Protein backbone atom coordinates (compact mmCIF):
# COMPACT_ATOMS: atom_id res chain seq x y z
CA UNK A 1 0.00 0.00 0.00
CA UNK A 2 1.20 3.54 -0.65
CA UNK A 3 2.84 5.29 2.27
CA UNK A 4 2.52 8.80 0.86
CA UNK A 5 1.52 11.40 3.49
CA UNK A 6 -1.52 12.39 1.46
CA UNK A 7 -2.96 8.95 2.27
CA UNK A 8 -3.94 8.11 -1.30
CA UNK A 9 -5.67 4.87 -2.14
CA UNK A 10 -3.43 2.21 -3.66
CA UNK A 11 -5.14 2.61 -7.02
CA UNK A 12 -4.58 6.36 -7.06
CA UNK A 13 -0.95 6.34 -6.05
CA UNK A 14 0.18 3.53 -8.31
CA UNK A 15 -1.71 4.46 -11.44
CA UNK A 16 -0.19 7.89 -11.96
CA UNK A 17 2.01 8.50 -8.97
CA UNK A 18 0.73 12.02 -8.44
CA UNK A 19 -1.12 14.23 -5.91
CA UNK A 20 -4.56 14.26 -4.37
CA UNK A 21 -7.40 14.62 -6.87
CA UNK A 22 -8.97 18.06 -6.99
CA UNK A 23 -11.11 19.91 -9.46
CA UNK A 24 -8.71 22.78 -9.80
CA UNK A 25 -8.73 25.80 -12.08
CA UNK A 26 -7.65 25.93 -15.71
CA UNK A 27 -4.34 27.38 -16.81
CA UNK A 28 -3.79 31.09 -16.61
CA UNK A 29 -1.98 33.13 -19.23
CA UNK A 30 1.63 33.03 -18.20
CA UNK A 31 3.79 36.04 -17.66
CA UNK A 32 6.66 37.13 -19.84
CA UNK A 33 9.42 34.57 -20.12
CA UNK A 34 11.58 36.18 -17.47
CA UNK A 35 8.77 36.69 -14.96
CA UNK A 36 6.80 33.46 -14.51
CA UNK A 37 3.32 33.24 -13.03
CA UNK A 38 3.20 31.67 -9.56
CA UNK A 39 -0.52 30.89 -9.40
CA UNK A 40 -3.56 30.28 -11.57
CA UNK A 41 -6.88 32.21 -11.48
CA UNK A 42 -10.30 30.56 -11.43
CA UNK A 43 -11.28 28.63 -14.56
CA UNK A 44 -13.69 31.38 -15.54
CA UNK A 45 -10.74 33.66 -16.15
CA UNK A 46 -9.84 31.58 -19.20
CA UNK A 47 -13.20 32.04 -20.86
CA UNK A 48 -14.83 34.98 -22.57
CA UNK A 49 -16.55 37.42 -20.17
CA UNK A 50 -20.26 37.06 -19.58
CA UNK A 51 -22.59 38.94 -21.89
CA UNK A 52 -23.58 41.28 -19.06
CA UNK A 53 -20.00 42.38 -18.43
CA UNK A 54 -19.38 45.89 -19.84
CA UNK A 55 -16.64 46.16 -22.45
CA UNK A 56 -13.44 47.92 -21.38
CA UNK A 57 -13.38 51.59 -22.16
CA UNK A 58 -9.63 51.64 -22.68
CA UNK A 59 -6.95 49.11 -23.50
CA UNK A 60 -5.86 47.17 -20.46
CA UNK A 61 -2.50 48.12 -19.03
CA UNK A 62 -0.15 45.36 -20.25
CA UNK A 63 1.87 45.65 -17.05
CA UNK A 64 1.11 44.47 -13.56
CA UNK A 65 1.60 46.45 -10.37
CA UNK A 66 5.30 45.66 -10.38
CA UNK A 67 5.70 46.82 -13.96
CA UNK A 68 6.15 43.33 -15.39
CA UNK A 69 4.96 42.82 -18.97
CA UNK A 70 2.08 40.33 -19.16
CA UNK A 71 1.30 37.65 -21.75
CA UNK A 72 -1.43 37.97 -24.33
CA UNK A 73 -4.85 36.52 -23.56
CA UNK A 74 -4.58 32.75 -24.18
CA UNK A 75 -7.72 32.45 -26.32
CA UNK A 76 -6.32 34.95 -28.81
CA UNK A 77 -2.76 33.68 -28.72
CA UNK A 78 -3.74 30.05 -29.26
CA UNK A 79 -6.57 30.57 -31.73
CA UNK A 80 -4.78 28.70 -34.54
CA UNK A 81 -3.89 25.64 -32.45
CA UNK A 82 -6.15 23.37 -30.50
CA UNK A 83 -7.72 19.95 -30.04
CA UNK A 84 -11.22 19.23 -31.32
CA UNK A 85 -13.61 16.29 -31.70
CA UNK A 86 -12.44 14.34 -28.64
CA UNK A 87 -13.72 10.79 -28.41
CA UNK A 88 -12.85 7.67 -26.45
CA UNK A 89 -10.73 5.26 -28.46
CA UNK A 90 -11.39 2.56 -25.87
CA UNK A 91 -13.42 2.21 -22.72
CA UNK A 92 -11.19 0.30 -20.34
CA UNK A 93 -11.97 -1.99 -17.41
CA UNK A 94 -11.17 -0.39 -14.08
CA UNK A 95 -11.71 -3.64 -12.16
CA UNK A 96 -9.05 -5.36 -14.29
CA UNK A 97 -6.50 -2.66 -13.58
CA UNK A 98 -6.71 -1.19 -17.10
CA UNK A 99 -5.66 2.31 -16.09
CA UNK A 100 -3.31 3.67 -18.78
CA UNK A 101 -0.10 5.33 -17.62
CA UNK A 102 1.95 5.64 -20.82
CA UNK A 103 0.93 5.61 -24.49
CA UNK A 104 2.70 5.34 -27.82
CA UNK A 105 1.31 5.08 -31.37
CA UNK A 106 2.08 2.32 -33.87
CA UNK A 107 2.48 3.09 -37.60
CA UNK A 108 -1.00 1.67 -38.32
CA UNK A 109 -2.58 4.10 -35.86
CA UNK A 110 -3.18 1.63 -33.05
CA UNK A 111 -2.10 2.65 -29.56
CA UNK A 112 0.07 0.70 -27.15
CA UNK A 113 -0.42 1.54 -23.49
CA UNK A 114 1.05 0.54 -20.17
CA UNK A 115 -1.51 -0.49 -17.57
CA UNK A 116 0.27 0.40 -14.36
CA UNK A 117 -2.01 -1.47 -11.97
CA UNK A 118 -1.98 -4.68 -14.01
CA UNK A 119 1.77 -4.48 -14.92
CA UNK A 120 0.69 -4.97 -18.52
CA UNK A 121 1.69 -3.70 -21.95
CA UNK A 122 -1.39 -3.73 -24.18
CA UNK A 123 -2.34 -2.79 -27.73
CA UNK A 124 -5.55 -0.85 -28.20
CA UNK A 125 -6.79 -1.42 -31.74
CA UNK A 126 -8.62 1.22 -33.73
CA UNK A 127 -11.91 -0.62 -33.16
CA UNK A 128 -11.40 -0.29 -29.39
CA UNK A 129 -10.48 -3.90 -28.66
CA UNK A 130 -7.58 -4.55 -26.30
CA UNK A 131 -4.85 -7.18 -26.68
CA UNK A 132 -2.39 -7.79 -23.85
CA UNK A 133 1.15 -8.07 -25.26
CA UNK A 134 3.04 -8.78 -22.04
CA UNK A 135 2.68 -8.86 -18.27
CA UNK A 136 5.80 -7.98 -16.29
CA UNK A 137 6.75 -10.21 -13.36
CA UNK A 138 5.50 -9.30 -9.91
CA UNK A 139 8.09 -8.51 -7.23
CA UNK A 140 8.28 -10.52 -3.99
CA UNK A 141 5.43 -9.82 -1.54
CA UNK A 142 7.71 -7.90 0.85
CA UNK A 143 8.93 -5.47 -1.84
CA UNK A 144 7.87 -1.84 -1.54
CA UNK A 145 8.20 0.56 -4.46
CA UNK A 146 9.52 4.01 -3.43
CA UNK A 147 6.75 6.57 -2.83
CA UNK A 148 3.91 4.36 -4.04
CA UNK A 149 4.32 0.97 -2.39
CA UNK A 150 2.98 -1.16 -5.23
CA UNK A 151 4.79 -2.06 -8.48
CA UNK A 152 4.63 0.80 -10.98
CA UNK A 153 4.76 0.30 -14.74
CA UNK A 154 5.37 3.75 -16.19
CA UNK A 155 6.23 5.35 -19.52
CA UNK A 156 6.65 3.66 -22.88
CA UNK A 157 8.64 4.44 -26.03
CA UNK A 158 8.80 2.77 -29.44
CA UNK A 159 11.84 2.47 -31.69
CA UNK A 160 11.83 2.22 -35.49
CA UNK A 161 12.40 -1.52 -35.39
CA UNK A 162 9.04 -1.92 -33.63
CA UNK A 163 10.48 -2.74 -30.21
CA UNK A 164 8.74 -1.28 -27.16
CA UNK A 165 10.68 0.02 -24.17
CA UNK A 166 9.00 0.57 -20.80
CA UNK A 167 10.13 1.59 -17.33
CA UNK A 168 9.24 -0.50 -14.30
CA UNK A 169 9.67 0.32 -10.60
CA UNK A 170 9.36 -2.38 -7.94
CA UNK A 171 11.63 -1.47 -5.03
CA UNK A 172 13.89 -4.41 -5.96
CA UNK A 173 17.28 -4.46 -7.66
CA UNK A 174 16.26 -7.54 -9.65
CA UNK A 175 13.29 -5.98 -11.51
CA UNK A 176 13.53 -2.18 -11.47
CA UNK A 177 14.72 -0.64 -14.72
CA UNK A 178 14.08 -0.48 -18.47
CA UNK A 179 12.35 -3.45 -20.10
CA UNK A 180 12.19 -4.24 -23.83
CA UNK A 181 9.42 -6.08 -25.66
CA UNK A 182 10.68 -7.28 -29.07
CA UNK A 183 8.71 -6.45 -32.21
CA UNK A 184 7.84 -10.10 -32.82
CA UNK A 185 5.88 -10.17 -29.58
CA UNK A 186 8.32 -12.38 -27.73
CA UNK A 187 9.07 -12.27 -24.03
CA UNK A 188 9.81 -8.94 -22.35
CA UNK A 189 13.19 -8.75 -20.65
CA UNK A 190 15.05 -6.17 -18.61
CA UNK A 191 17.78 -4.45 -20.63
CA UNK A 192 18.95 -1.76 -18.20
CA UNK A 193 18.91 -2.09 -14.40
CA UNK A 194 18.11 0.98 -12.32
CA UNK A 195 18.53 1.43 -8.55
CA UNK A 196 15.96 -0.24 -6.33
CA UNK A 197 15.32 3.07 -4.55
CA UNK A 198 14.48 4.91 -7.80
CA UNK A 199 11.08 5.51 -9.37
CA UNK A 200 11.59 5.42 -13.16
CA UNK A 201 8.61 7.16 -14.68
CA UNK A 202 9.12 8.73 -18.13
CA UNK A 203 11.21 7.45 -21.04
CA UNK A 204 12.40 9.00 -24.31
CA UNK A 205 14.51 7.71 -27.21
CA UNK A 206 17.37 9.61 -28.81
CA UNK A 207 17.40 7.61 -32.04
CA UNK A 208 20.39 9.40 -33.57
CA UNK A 209 22.64 8.81 -30.55
CA UNK A 210 21.11 5.38 -29.81
CA UNK A 211 20.41 6.39 -26.22
CA UNK A 212 17.47 6.19 -23.81
CA UNK A 213 16.65 8.89 -21.26
CA UNK A 214 14.63 7.98 -18.16
CA UNK A 215 13.25 10.24 -15.43
CA UNK A 216 13.51 9.25 -11.77
CA UNK A 217 10.61 10.96 -10.03
CA UNK A 218 11.75 10.22 -6.48
CA UNK A 219 15.48 10.75 -6.98
CA UNK A 220 14.94 13.94 -8.98
CA UNK A 221 17.20 12.87 -11.83
CA UNK A 222 17.45 11.85 -15.47
CA UNK A 223 19.28 8.63 -16.31
CA UNK A 224 20.79 7.80 -19.69
CA UNK A 225 21.50 4.31 -21.06
CA UNK A 226 22.41 2.68 -24.38
CA UNK A 227 19.37 1.84 -26.46
CA UNK A 228 20.68 -1.69 -26.89
CA UNK A 229 20.84 -2.11 -23.12
CA UNK A 230 23.53 -1.94 -20.49
CA UNK A 231 24.56 0.22 -17.58
CA UNK A 232 22.72 3.49 -16.96
CA UNK A 233 24.51 6.67 -15.89
CA UNK A 234 22.99 9.59 -14.03
CA UNK A 235 22.85 12.20 -16.78
CA UNK A 236 21.50 15.09 -14.70
CA UNK A 237 20.34 15.62 -11.12
CA UNK A 238 19.93 19.40 -11.00
CA UNK A 239 17.75 20.54 -8.05
CA UNK A 240 15.08 21.70 -10.51
CA UNK A 241 14.33 18.01 -11.13
CA UNK A 242 13.61 17.27 -7.47
CA UNK A 243 10.20 17.13 -5.77
CA UNK A 244 9.15 20.49 -4.37
CA UNK A 245 9.46 19.64 -0.66
CA UNK A 246 8.95 16.84 1.84
CA UNK A 247 5.18 17.07 1.68
CA UNK A 248 5.15 16.18 -1.98
CA UNK A 249 6.83 13.24 -3.63
CA UNK A 250 7.26 13.51 -7.40
CA UNK A 251 9.82 15.54 -9.30
CA UNK A 252 11.01 14.75 -12.84
CA UNK A 253 8.20 13.03 -14.73
CA UNK A 254 7.50 13.35 -18.47
CA UNK A 255 10.43 13.57 -20.91
CA UNK A 256 10.91 14.29 -24.63
CA UNK A 257 13.82 14.80 -27.01
CA UNK A 258 13.09 17.83 -29.19
CA UNK A 259 15.16 20.19 -31.29
CA UNK A 260 18.49 19.23 -29.80
CA UNK A 261 17.31 19.43 -26.19
CA UNK A 262 15.93 17.20 -23.46
CA UNK A 263 12.61 18.52 -22.13
CA UNK A 264 11.37 17.37 -18.71
CA UNK A 265 8.27 18.09 -16.65
CA UNK A 266 8.37 18.38 -12.88
CA UNK A 267 5.13 17.08 -11.38
CA UNK A 268 5.22 18.84 -8.00
CA UNK A 269 6.61 22.15 -9.22
CA UNK A 270 4.41 22.45 -12.32
CA UNK A 271 7.43 23.31 -14.46
CA UNK A 272 8.69 22.35 -17.89
CA UNK A 273 12.48 22.36 -18.15
CA UNK A 274 14.79 22.36 -21.17
CA UNK A 275 18.28 20.86 -20.95
CA UNK A 276 20.84 21.03 -23.77
CA UNK A 277 21.84 17.51 -24.79
CA UNK A 278 25.43 18.64 -25.09
CA UNK A 279 25.58 19.74 -21.46
CA UNK A 280 28.28 18.04 -19.43
CA UNK A 281 28.16 17.06 -15.79
CA UNK A 282 25.20 15.85 -13.78
CA UNK A 283 24.29 19.30 -12.50
CA UNK A 284 24.01 21.27 -15.74
CA UNK A 285 21.35 23.94 -15.25
CA UNK A 286 18.17 23.84 -17.36
CA UNK A 287 16.08 26.67 -18.71
CA UNK A 288 12.66 26.88 -17.07
CA UNK A 289 10.38 27.20 -20.08
CA UNK A 290 7.15 27.55 -18.11
CA UNK A 291 5.97 27.20 -14.53
CA UNK A 292 2.78 27.53 -12.51
CA UNK A 293 0.96 24.70 -14.33
CA UNK A 294 -0.09 22.81 -11.20
CA UNK A 295 0.55 19.07 -10.85
CA UNK A 296 1.54 17.87 -14.32
CA UNK A 297 2.70 14.63 -15.90
CA UNK A 298 3.61 14.25 -19.59
CA UNK A 299 4.28 16.59 -22.52
CA UNK A 300 4.09 16.20 -26.30
CA UNK A 301 5.12 18.55 -29.10
CA UNK A 302 2.53 19.41 -31.72
CA UNK A 303 4.83 19.93 -34.69
CA UNK A 304 4.67 23.74 -34.63
CA UNK A 305 8.05 24.92 -33.38
CA UNK A 306 8.27 24.62 -29.63
CA UNK A 307 4.50 24.54 -29.01
CA UNK A 308 3.60 21.60 -26.80
CA UNK A 309 0.81 19.98 -24.82
CA UNK A 310 0.99 19.12 -21.11
CA UNK A 311 -1.28 16.84 -19.08
CA UNK A 312 -2.67 18.29 -15.86
CA UNK A 313 -3.12 15.05 -13.96
CA UNK A 314 -4.99 16.13 -10.83
CA UNK A 315 -7.33 18.66 -12.46
CA UNK A 316 -8.07 16.57 -15.57
CA UNK A 317 -6.96 18.85 -18.38
CA UNK A 318 -4.59 19.13 -21.33
CA UNK A 319 -2.85 22.48 -21.64
CA UNK A 320 -1.38 23.99 -24.82
CA UNK A 321 1.78 26.01 -24.17
CA UNK A 322 3.26 28.39 -26.76
CA UNK A 323 6.23 30.72 -26.63
CA UNK A 324 6.44 33.45 -29.28
CA UNK A 325 9.80 34.71 -28.03
CA UNK A 326 8.24 37.56 -26.04
CA UNK A 327 5.79 35.77 -23.77
CA UNK A 328 4.50 32.32 -22.88
CA UNK A 329 0.81 31.47 -23.21
CA UNK A 330 -0.98 28.49 -21.68
CA UNK A 331 -4.59 27.56 -22.35
CA UNK A 332 -6.74 24.50 -21.71
CA UNK A 333 -7.58 22.59 -24.89
CA UNK A 334 -9.20 19.55 -23.25
CA UNK A 335 -10.90 19.30 -19.86
CA UNK A 336 -12.98 16.98 -17.73
CA UNK A 337 -15.99 18.10 -19.77
CA UNK A 338 -14.40 16.36 -22.77
CA UNK A 339 -14.16 13.07 -20.90
CA UNK A 340 -10.70 13.41 -19.33
CA UNK A 341 -10.11 11.62 -16.05
CA UNK A 342 -6.64 12.36 -14.60
CA UNK A 343 -4.62 12.26 -17.84
CA UNK A 344 -1.09 10.90 -17.54
CA UNK A 345 0.40 10.71 -21.04
CA UNK A 346 0.21 12.01 -24.61
CA UNK A 347 1.13 10.60 -28.02
CA UNK A 348 0.75 12.37 -31.38
CA UNK A 349 0.25 10.56 -34.69
CA UNK A 350 -0.02 13.08 -37.51
CA UNK A 351 -2.98 15.30 -36.70
CA UNK A 352 -4.33 12.95 -33.99
CA UNK A 353 -3.40 13.25 -30.33
CA UNK A 354 -4.06 10.35 -27.98
CA UNK A 355 -4.37 10.99 -24.23
CA UNK A 356 -4.06 8.34 -21.53
CA UNK A 357 -6.97 9.07 -19.20
CA UNK A 358 -6.13 7.03 -16.12
CA UNK A 359 -9.05 7.81 -13.78
CA UNK A 360 -6.54 7.40 -10.98
CA UNK A 361 -8.44 9.59 -8.50
CA UNK A 362 -11.90 9.79 -9.99
CA UNK A 363 -11.99 5.98 -10.33
CA UNK A 364 -14.46 6.51 -13.15
CA UNK A 365 -14.19 5.66 -16.84
CA UNK A 366 -10.50 5.04 -17.60
CA UNK A 367 -9.94 5.39 -21.33
CA UNK A 368 -7.67 6.56 -24.09
CA UNK A 369 -9.10 9.77 -25.51
CA UNK A 370 -8.33 10.78 -29.10
CA UNK A 371 -8.68 14.29 -30.50
CA UNK A 372 -7.85 16.09 -33.76
CA UNK A 373 -5.11 18.70 -33.76
CA UNK A 374 -6.04 21.93 -35.56
CA UNK A 375 -3.89 24.79 -36.76
Secondary structure, DSSP 8 states (H G I E B T S, - for coil): ----TT---HHHHHHH---------------BTTS-------GGGGS---TTS---SS---SB-TT--B----HHHHTTT-EEEEEEEEEE--GGGT--EEEEEE-TTS-EEEEETTTTEEEEE-TTS-EEEEEE-----TT--BTTTBS-EEEEEEE-TTS-EEEEEE-SSTTT-EEEEE-TT----EEEEE--TT--EEEEEEETTTTEEEEEETTTTEEEEEETT----EEEE--GGGS-SSTT----EEEEEEETTEEEEEETTTTEEEEEETT--STT---EEEE----SEEEEEE-SSTT-EEEEETTTTEEEEEEE-SSBEEEEEEE-GGGT-SSEEEEEEETTEEEEEE--TTT-S--EEEEEEEE-
